[in-house]
Amino acid sequence: MMNFLVFFLLGFTCCHALSWLRNRQGGAAFAQPIAPAVLVSQQADAAHQPDDLDELHAAHEQQLQILEAETNAVRAELQRLQEAHESELRRLTKHDTDGRQVAVSSAKTQAETIRHLLGVTKTFERWHDDMNVLIRHNRAMHAKNDEFAQIVKQVVIVALNASIEAARAGIHGRGFAVVATEVRTLAGRAEALSKDYRDNLYENDLITTATFQDLQAGGKMIVGAVTGLDLVNRKILGALGA
Amino acid sequence: MITTQARNGFRHFLSLAVQGSLGVSPEARCELEPVATLEEIRQTKMVVLTIATYLFRAIVLIHFSPDLRTSEFFAKARGTGTGDMTGQALQDAIAESGNICCGILNRELSAFFPHIGMSTPNIIDRQCAAHIAELDCSHIEHFRLAGEGAAPICVSLCLCAYAEVDFAPDLTEQSVNTGELELF
């Protein structure tokens, strides 16, 4: 807009100046007799034309000054905005760098924690070994109980034989018959106890196995979840270029 | 605490797992046939495996007898001689099949429960099953394997829930790919 105004004023001034020169030169080149009244008028006009030019020039100068002032103001505003923009850019860049450093640092710390967590598999291996010890121990108890049951069966047979021998001995074997009967009773109680004990061992086998397997499967579930976390963390580190 | 559709889902996934692991071959028909009570199961040993999440645990019992019929089946399935499939070798073969079975079940369940883990197998006496109530299960089902390619074994599925368990699987899915293989 300002440029348009400047060019308009310059054009206007130039047109006037050319017209004025033509009038002056025309007067010289084509000197013709002019009426005195017209001549007076032209002389008056000619006398005023330098004044008009001065005014135009002054106006033009004034416009130029205004434009220059406005341009300077705009330049100053632009400078201020550029500085503010650069300052904000520096702040954001610093913030971004700091944030990235924090993110990289956190992701690396997390990677270290995950690495330690994955060491939990050693705990599961330990449980597995303990479980095998328990199972071996249960098997040994089964074997001992089976042996005990065999002994009890033999005691029952021996007590039965003793009862038979006591009967053969007649009156002299009465006391022995009482002892034999008592031994049979004790053998019967021992047999019942052995069966009950064996039953408890089976129950123990099931509970031990189920509990251990729950720990083992749960452990694998945890390791799977941690491995998933590790994968995500590696992707984050990759995206951060660390 | 275990919804009906979740129970159907467990049953469906177990069916897929059994088809993919306990048949004489993956192509042979091997289906689950319900067994009303534990007392109907006569096998003498069982492989125990557990699948655990923080919401529930599923205990799978694979009942078997270390007899000639079982030896013959696993020898045929493995392409070995019956004489080689006895004692510890037979137990290892059944434990490995059970492991594959639970691997498939684990993989199918992981689509609904991303945080899930599976144990390694253990073999215990069948008489231990009499104390299954001690595990405080929310739901128990027993099955016999049926079909021309089925192993002479039974399977029990015991579910212990620690929160409401619900998921809606696609019951028409027939995938029987081998599950993850646990080393033991």
Interface residues (C-beta under 8 A of the other chain):
Chain A: H128 I135 D199 Y202 E203 D205 L206 I207 T209 A210 F212 Q213 D214 Q216 A217 G218 G219 K220 M221 I222 V223 G224 A225
Chain B: V48 L49 T50 I51 A52 T53 Y54 R57 I59 H115 I116 G117 M118 S119 T120 N122 I124 D125 Q127 C128 A129 A130 H131 I132 E134 L135
